Amino acid sequence: MALRKHRTDAAVAAREADTARIDASAYWVCLALLLAMITLAMRIASLW
């Protein structure tokens, strides 16, 4: 029984680590997209 609980705890910890990594990646992707949109908007505005 203790072995099963240990495996479950390890699985939960691994899943949380993966989730944190995915959340961090999503944050950087969204930030990069936001900066790209701002840059594009500035270029379009400078043409007018």
GINOR-V255289 format. One record per helix or strand of 2 or more residues. SS is the DSSP state (2 for helix, 1 for strand). FROM is the first residue (numbers start at 1). TO is the last residue. If there is no record, write none. Layout:
<<SS | FROM | TO> <SS | FROM | TO>>
This chain:
<<2 | 2 | 47>>
